[in-house]
Every structure is written in structure tokens, then in C-alpha cells.
């Protein structure tokens, strides 16, 4: 998992600045999306074998 400081440096590059809590929520949401993508890829790979 990326550290809060790493995430902060990425998301706060623009004009809008996010709070630590907002950054934690964004990070969690992106990890959930990534997990769904991995699961979908595994599902697709398993179904290609049949």
C-alpha cells in the first residue's frame, strides 16, 4: 500500500488540496477498484480455459 505521504504528494499536485482523511478515502477507493480489476482478470482467465 502506498504511504499517505506518497498519496498526498500525488493528489495535491494541482490547485486543489485534499485533507488527510480525503486522501485516505481516495486511496481506499482506488485499491478497491484495482482489486475488482484483478478479480475480473482472474475470472476472465479461468473462463477462457473452458
PDB file with SEQRES, HELIX, SHEET and CRYST1 records, atoms N, CA, C and O in Angstrom:
SEQRES   1 A   50  UNK UNK UNK UNK UNK UNK UNK UNK UNK UNK UNK UNK UNK          
SEQRES   2 A   50  UNK UNK UNK UNK UNK UNK UNK UNK UNK UNK UNK UNK UNK          
SEQRES   3 A   50  UNK UNK UNK UNK UNK UNK UNK UNK UNK UNK UNK UNK UNK          
SEQRES   4 A   50  UNK UNK UNK UNK UNK UNK UNK UNK UNK UNK UNK                  
HELIX    1 AA1 UNK A    4  UNK A   11  1                                   8    
HELIX    2 AA2 UNK A   20  UNK A   48  1                                  29    
CRYST1    1.000    1.000    1.000  90.00  90.00  90.00 P 1           1          
ATOM      1  N   UNK A   1       0.848  -1.170   0.000  1.00  0.00           N  
ATOM      2  CA  UNK A   1       0.000   0.000   0.000  1.00  0.00           C  
ATOM      3  C   UNK A   1       0.891   1.230   0.000  1.00  0.00           C  
ATOM      4  O   UNK A   1       1.910   1.286   0.688  1.00  0.00           O  
ATOM      5  N   UNK A   2       0.484   2.204  -0.782  1.00  0.00           N  
ATOM      6  CA  UNK A   2       1.230   3.453  -0.814  1.00  0.00           C  
ATOM      7  C   UNK A   2       1.057   4.205   0.496  1.00  0.00           C  
ATOM      8  O   UNK A   2      -0.017   4.186   1.096  1.00  0.00           O  
ATOM      9  N   UNK A   3       2.106   4.857   0.927  1.00  0.00           N  
ATOM     10  CA  UNK A   3       2.024   5.631   2.159  1.00  0.00           C  
ATOM     11  C   UNK A   3       1.140   6.856   1.955  1.00  0.00           C  
ATOM     12  O   UNK A   3       0.925   7.303   0.828  1.00  0.00           O  
ATOM     13  N   UNK A   4       0.636   7.386   3.052  1.00  0.00           N  
ATOM     14  CA  UNK A   4      -0.180   8.593   2.996  1.00  0.00           C  
ATOM     15  C   UNK A   4       0.618   9.743   2.392  1.00  0.00           C  
ATOM     16  O   UNK A   4       0.082  10.531   1.612  1.00  0.00           O  
ATOM     17  N   UNK A   5       1.883   9.841   2.745  1.00  0.00           N  
ATOM     18  CA  UNK A   5       2.725  10.923   2.227  1.00  0.00           C  
ATOM     19  C   UNK A   5       2.903  10.821   0.713  1.00  0.00           C  
ATOM     20  O   UNK A   5       2.885  11.833   0.013  1.00  0.00           O  
ATOM     21  N   UNK A   6       3.074   9.596   0.209  1.00  0.00           N  
ATOM     22  CA  UNK A   6       3.203   9.399  -1.235  1.00  0.00           C  
ATOM     23  C   UNK A   6       1.915   9.792  -1.937  1.00  0.00           C  
ATOM     24  O   UNK A   6       1.941  10.503  -2.942  1.00  0.00           O  
ATOM     25  N   UNK A   7       0.794   9.333  -1.411  1.00  0.00           N  
ATOM     26  CA  UNK A   7      -0.502   9.685  -1.993  1.00  0.00           C  
ATOM     27  C   UNK A   7      -0.726  11.187  -1.959  1.00  0.00           C  
ATOM     28  O   UNK A   7      -1.209  11.774  -2.927  1.00  0.00           O  
ATOM     29  N   UNK A   8      -0.373  11.804  -0.843  1.00  0.00           N  
ATOM     30  CA  UNK A   8      -0.550  13.250  -0.688  1.00  0.00           C  
ATOM     31  C   UNK A   8       0.241  14.013  -1.737  1.00  0.00           C  
ATOM     32  O   UNK A   8      -0.254  14.984  -2.310  1.00  0.00           O  
ATOM     33  N   UNK A   9       1.460  13.579  -1.990  1.00  0.00           N  
ATOM     34  CA  UNK A   9       2.283  14.273  -2.980  1.00  0.00           C  
ATOM     35  C   UNK A   9       1.715  14.121  -4.384  1.00  0.00           C  
ATOM     36  O   UNK A   9       1.901  15.002  -5.223  1.00  0.00           O  
ATOM     37  N   UNK A  10       1.021  13.008  -4.651  1.00  0.00           N  
ATOM     38  CA  UNK A  10       0.432  12.788  -5.979  1.00  0.00           C  
ATOM     39  C   UNK A  10      -0.852  13.587  -6.138  1.00  0.00           C  
ATOM     40  O   UNK A  10      -0.998  14.334  -7.105  1.00  0.00           O  
ATOM     41  N   UNK A  11      -1.787  13.440  -5.200  1.00  0.00           N  
ATOM     42  CA  UNK A  11      -3.096  14.084  -5.376  1.00  0.00           C  
ATOM     43  C   UNK A  11      -3.073  15.583  -5.123  1.00  0.00           C  
ATOM     44  O   UNK A  11      -3.961  16.296  -5.593  1.00  0.00           O  
ATOM     45  N   UNK A  12      -2.096  16.072  -4.404  1.00  0.00           N  
ATOM     46  CA  UNK A  12      -2.027  17.509  -4.130  1.00  0.00           C  
ATOM     47  C   UNK A  12      -1.125  18.266  -5.097  1.00  0.00           C  
ATOM     48  O   UNK A  12      -0.670  19.367  -4.787  1.00  0.00           O  
ATOM     49  N   UNK A  13      -0.859  17.677  -6.277  1.00  0.00           N  
ATOM     50  CA  UNK A  13      -0.035  18.366  -7.268  1.00  0.00           C  
ATOM     51  C   UNK A  13      -0.752  19.559  -7.890  1.00  0.00           C  
ATOM     52  O   UNK A  13      -0.113  20.543  -8.265  1.00  0.00           O  
ATOM     53  N   UNK A  14      -2.065  19.478  -7.999  1.00  0.00           N  
ATOM     54  CA  UNK A  14      -2.848  20.552  -8.614  1.00  0.00           C  
ATOM     55  C   UNK A  14      -3.182  21.653  -7.628  1.00  0.00           C  
ATOM     56  O   UNK A  14      -2.601  21.743  -6.546  1.00  0.00           O  
ATOM     57  N   UNK A  15      -4.136  22.494  -8.025  1.00  0.00           N  
ATOM     58  CA  UNK A  15      -4.539  23.611  -7.173  1.00  0.00           C  
ATOM     59  C   UNK A  15      -5.309  23.163  -5.950  1.00  0.00           C  
ATOM     60  O   UNK A  15      -5.127  23.711  -4.863  1.00  0.00           O  
ATOM     61  N   UNK A  16      -6.175  22.162  -6.120  1.00  0.00           N  
ATOM     62  CA  UNK A  16      -6.998  21.694  -5.001  1.00  0.00           C  
ATOM     63  C   UNK A  16      -6.140  20.867  -4.053  1.00  0.00           C  
ATOM     64  O   UNK A  16      -5.391  19.988  -4.479  1.00  0.00           O  
ATOM     65  N   UNK A  17      -6.259  21.156  -2.788  1.00  0.00           N  
ATOM     66  CA  UNK A  17      -5.528  20.421  -1.757  1.00  0.00           C  
ATOM     67  C   UNK A  17      -6.521  19.591  -0.954  1.00  0.00           C  
ATOM     68  O   UNK A  17      -7.570  20.086  -0.543  1.00  0.00           O  
ATOM     69  N   UNK A  18      -6.183  18.337  -0.739  1.00  0.00           N  
ATOM     70  CA  UNK A  18      -7.044  17.391  -0.038  1.00  0.00           C  
ATOM     71  C   UNK A  18      -6.565  17.197   1.385  1.00  0.00           C  
ATOM     72  O   UNK A  18      -5.370  17.275   1.666  1.00  0.00           O  
ATOM     73  N   UNK A  19      -7.512  16.944   2.285  1.00  0.00           N  
ATOM     74  CA  UNK A  19      -7.160  16.651   3.673  1.00  0.00           C  
ATOM     75  C   UNK A  19      -6.626  15.218   3.750  1.00  0.00           C  
ATOM     76  O   UNK A  19      -6.783  14.432   2.816  1.00  0.00           O  
ATOM     77  N   UNK A  20      -6.000  14.901   4.868  1.00  0.00           N  
ATOM     78  CA  UNK A  20      -5.505  13.536   5.073  1.00  0.00           C  
ATOM     79  C   UNK A  20      -6.641  12.528   5.005  1.00  0.00           C  
ATOM     80  O   UNK A  20      -6.471  11.445   4.444  1.00  0.00           O  
ATOM     81  N   UNK A  21      -7.799  12.870   5.568  1.00  0.00           N  
ATOM     82  CA  UNK A  21      -8.944  11.957   5.542  1.00  0.00           C  
ATOM     83  C   UNK A  21      -9.438  11.747   4.110  1.00  0.00           C  
ATOM     84  O   UNK A  21      -9.757  10.620   3.730  1.00  0.00           O  
ATOM     85  N   UNK A  22      -9.504  12.801   3.319  1.00  0.00           N  
ATOM     86  CA  UNK A  22      -9.920  12.671   1.918  1.00  0.00           C  
ATOM     87  C   UNK A  22      -8.939  11.800   1.138  1.00  0.00           C  
ATOM     88  O   UNK A  22      -9.343  10.980   0.314  1.00  0.00           O  
ATOM     89  N   UNK A  23      -7.658  11.984   1.405  1.00  0.00           N  
ATOM     90  CA  UNK A  23      -6.637  11.198   0.722  1.00  0.00           C  
ATOM     91  C   UNK A  23      -6.765   9.722   1.096  1.00  0.00           C  
ATOM     92  O   UNK A  23      -6.628   8.852   0.236  1.00  0.00           O  
ATOM     93  N   UNK A  24      -7.024   9.438   2.359  1.00  0.00           N  
ATOM     94  CA  UNK A  24      -7.215   8.052   2.788  1.00  0.00           C  
ATOM     95  C   UNK A  24      -8.413   7.431   2.082  1.00  0.00           C  
ATOM     96  O   UNK A  24      -8.355   6.272   1.671  1.00  0.00           O  
ATOM     97  N   UNK A  25      -9.494   8.183   1.938  1.00  0.00           N  
ATOM     98  CA  UNK A  25     -10.690   7.684   1.260  1.00  0.00           C  
ATOM     99  C   UNK A  25     -10.424   7.443  -0.220  1.00  0.00           C  
ATOM    100  O   UNK A  25     -10.854   6.431  -0.774  1.00  0.00           O  
ATOM    101  N   UNK A  26      -9.723   8.362  -0.854  1.00  0.00           N  
ATOM    102  CA  UNK A  26      -9.371   8.204  -2.268  1.00  0.00           C  
ATOM    103  C   UNK A  26      -8.502   6.969  -2.457  1.00  0.00           C  
ATOM    104  O   UNK A  26      -8.736   6.165  -3.359  1.00  0.00           O  
ATOM    105  N   UNK A  27      -7.506   6.827  -1.603  1.00  0.00           N  
ATOM    106  CA  UNK A  27      -6.596   5.677  -1.687  1.00  0.00           C  
ATOM    107  C   UNK A  27      -7.350   4.368  -1.521  1.00  0.00           C  
ATOM    108  O   UNK A  27      -7.129   3.421  -2.277  1.00  0.00           O  
ATOM    109  N   UNK A  28      -8.238   4.308  -0.540  1.00  0.00           N  
ATOM    110  CA  UNK A  28      -9.024   3.099  -0.305  1.00  0.00           C  
ATOM    111  C   UNK A  28      -9.901   2.779  -1.518  1.00  0.00           C  
ATOM    112  O   UNK A  28      -9.984   1.624  -1.936  1.00  0.00           O  
ATOM    113  N   UNK A  29     -10.550   3.792  -2.078  1.00  0.00           N  
ATOM    114  CA  UNK A  29     -11.399   3.600  -3.249  1.00  0.00           C  
ATOM    115  C   UNK A  29     -10.593   3.065  -4.431  1.00  0.00           C  
ATOM    116  O   UNK A  29     -11.040   2.151  -5.125  1.00  0.00           O  
ATOM    117  N   UNK A  30      -9.420   3.624  -4.659  1.00  0.00           N  
ATOM    118  CA  UNK A  30      -8.581   3.169  -5.779  1.00  0.00           C  
ATOM    119  C   UNK A  30      -8.092   1.740  -5.564  1.00  0.00           C  
ATOM    120  O   UNK A  30      -7.998   0.970  -6.520  1.00  0.00           O  
ATOM    121  N   UNK A  31      -7.780   1.378  -4.324  1.00  0.00           N  
ATOM    122  CA  UNK A  31      -7.388  -0.013  -4.049  1.00  0.00           C  
ATOM    123  C   UNK A  31      -8.552  -0.970  -4.282  1.00  0.00           C  
ATOM    124  O   UNK A  31      -8.350  -2.080  -4.775  1.00  0.00           O  
ATOM    125  N   UNK A  32      -9.778  -0.548  -3.930  1.00  0.00           N  
ATOM    126  CA  UNK A  32     -10.948  -1.383  -4.197  1.00  0.00           C  
ATOM    127  C   UNK A  32     -11.147  -1.577  -5.698  1.00  0.00           C  
ATOM    128  O   UNK A  32     -11.434  -2.685  -6.151  1.00  0.00           O  
ATOM    129  N   UNK A  33     -10.996  -0.499  -6.469  1.00  0.00           N  
ATOM    130  CA  UNK A  33     -11.116  -0.611  -7.925  1.00  0.00           C  
ATOM    131  C   UNK A  33     -10.053  -1.537  -8.500  1.00  0.00           C  
ATOM    132  O   UNK A  33     -10.342  -2.356  -9.373  1.00  0.00           O  
ATOM    133  N   UNK A  34      -8.838  -1.409  -8.017  1.00  0.00           N  
ATOM    134  CA  UNK A  34      -7.756  -2.269  -8.502  1.00  0.00           C  
ATOM    135  C   UNK A  34      -8.031  -3.722  -8.167  1.00  0.00           C  
ATOM    136  O   UNK A  34      -7.772  -4.605  -8.985  1.00  0.00           O  
ATOM    137  N   UNK A  35      -8.552  -3.986  -6.976  1.00  0.00           N  
ATOM    138  CA  UNK A  35      -8.869  -5.351  -6.570  1.00  0.00           C  
ATOM    139  C   UNK A  35      -9.958  -5.933  -7.467  1.00  0.00           C  
ATOM    140  O   UNK A  35      -9.874  -7.094  -7.866  1.00  0.00           O  
ATOM    141  N   UNK A  36     -10.974  -5.140  -7.787  1.00  0.00           N  
ATOM    142  CA  UNK A  36     -12.023  -5.600  -8.695  1.00  0.00           C  
ATOM    143  C   UNK A  36     -11.455  -5.935 -10.067  1.00  0.00           C  
ATOM    144  O   UNK A  36     -11.855  -6.923 -10.682  1.00  0.00           O  
ATOM    145  N   UNK A  37     -10.544  -5.132 -10.540  1.00  0.00           N  
ATOM    146  CA  UNK A  37      -9.927  -5.367 -11.844  1.00  0.00           C  
ATOM    147  C   UNK A  37      -9.139  -6.671 -11.843  1.00  0.00           C  
ATOM    148  O   UNK A  37      -9.206  -7.441 -12.801  1.00  0.00           O  
ATOM    149  N   UNK A  38      -8.401  -6.918 -10.783  1.00  0.00           N  
ATOM    150  CA  UNK A  38      -7.632  -8.159 -10.664  1.00  0.00           C  
ATOM    151  C   UNK A  38      -8.576  -9.356 -10.633  1.00  0.00           C  
ATOM    152  O   UNK A  38      -8.349 -10.351 -11.321  1.00  0.00           O  
ATOM    153  N   UNK A  39      -9.628  -9.257  -9.838  1.00  0.00           N  
ATOM    154  CA  UNK A  39     -10.590 -10.352  -9.746  1.00  0.00           C  
ATOM    155  C   UNK A  39     -11.259 -10.614 -11.099  1.00  0.00           C  
ATOM    156  O   UNK A  39     -11.457 -11.768 -11.478  1.00  0.00           O  
ATOM    157  N   UNK A  40     -11.604  -9.558 -11.821  1.00  0.00           N  
ATOM    158  CA  UNK A  40     -12.221  -9.715 -13.129  1.00  0.00           C  
ATOM    159  C   UNK A  40     -11.257 -10.395 -14.097  1.00  0.00           C  
ATOM    160  O   UNK A  40     -11.662 -11.253 -14.881  1.00  0.00           O  
ATOM    161  N   UNK A  41      -9.992 -10.015 -14.043  1.00  0.00           N  
ATOM    162  CA  UNK A  41      -8.992 -10.651 -14.896  1.00  0.00           C  
ATOM    163  C   UNK A  41      -8.845 -12.119 -14.582  1.00  0.00           C  
ATOM    164  O   UNK A  41      -8.739 -12.940 -15.493  1.00  0.00           O  
ATOM    165  N   UNK A  42      -8.836 -12.464 -13.307  1.00  0.00           N  
ATOM    166  CA  UNK A  42      -8.742 -13.873 -12.916  1.00  0.00           C  
ATOM    167  C   UNK A  42      -9.981 -14.640 -13.383  1.00  0.00           C  
ATOM    168  O   UNK A  42      -9.867 -15.771 -13.856  1.00  0.00           O  
ATOM    169  N   UNK A  43     -11.143 -14.042 -13.254  1.00  0.00           N  
ATOM    170  CA  UNK A  43     -12.383 -14.671 -13.699  1.00  0.00           C  
ATOM    171  C   UNK A  43     -12.346 -14.903 -15.208  1.00  0.00           C  
ATOM    172  O   UNK A  43     -12.688 -15.982 -15.692  1.00  0.00           O  
ATOM    173  N   UNK A  44     -11.925 -13.871 -15.944  1.00  0.00           N  
ATOM    174  CA  UNK A  44     -11.846 -13.992 -17.396  1.00  0.00           C  
ATOM    175  C   UNK A  44     -10.858 -15.072 -17.808  1.00  0.00           C  
ATOM    176  O   UNK A  44     -11.140 -15.849 -18.720  1.00  0.00           O  
ATOM    177  N   UNK A  45      -9.704 -15.135 -17.151  1.00  0.00           N  
ATOM    178  CA  UNK A  45      -8.704 -16.152 -17.467  1.00  0.00           C  
ATOM    179  C   UNK A  45      -9.213 -17.560 -17.194  1.00  0.00           C  
ATOM    180  O   UNK A  45      -8.961 -18.478 -17.973  1.00  0.00           O  
ATOM    181  N   UNK A  46      -9.920 -17.727 -16.101  1.00  0.00           N  
ATOM    182  CA  UNK A  46     -10.461 -19.046 -15.767  1.00  0.00           C  
ATOM    183  C   UNK A  46     -11.517 -19.479 -16.770  1.00  0.00           C  
ATOM    184  O   UNK A  46     -11.601 -20.662 -17.098  1.00  0.00           O  
ATOM    185  N   UNK A  47     -12.317 -18.557 -17.259  1.00  0.00           N  
ATOM    186  CA  UNK A  47     -13.367 -18.899 -18.218  1.00  0.00           C  
ATOM    187  C   UNK A  47     -12.825 -19.139 -19.620  1.00  0.00           C  
ATOM    188  O   UNK A  47     -13.466 -19.829 -20.413  1.00  0.00           O  
ATOM    189  N   UNK A  48     -11.664 -18.589 -19.942  1.00  0.00           N  
ATOM    190  CA  UNK A  48     -11.057 -18.843 -21.242  1.00  0.00           C  
ATOM    191  C   UNK A  48     -10.561 -20.280 -21.347  1.00  0.00           C  
ATOM    192  O   UNK A  48     -10.461 -20.826 -22.446  1.00  0.00           O  
ATOM    193  N   UNK A  49     -10.254 -20.888 -20.221  1.00  0.00           N  
ATOM    194  CA  UNK A  49      -9.734 -22.253 -20.218  1.00  0.00           C  
ATOM    195  C   UNK A  49     -10.827 -23.264 -20.497  1.00  0.00           C  
ATOM    196  O   UNK A  49     -10.521 -24.386 -20.900  1.00  0.00           O  
ATOM    197  N   UNK A  50     -12.076 -22.919 -20.301  1.00  0.00           N  
ATOM    198  CA  UNK A  50     -13.195 -23.859 -20.501  1.00  0.00           C  
ATOM    199  C   UNK A  50     -13.653 -23.904 -21.934  1.00  0.00           C  
ATOM    200  O   UNK A  50     -14.582 -24.643 -22.262  1.00  0.00           O  
TER     201      UNK A  50                                                      
END                                                                             
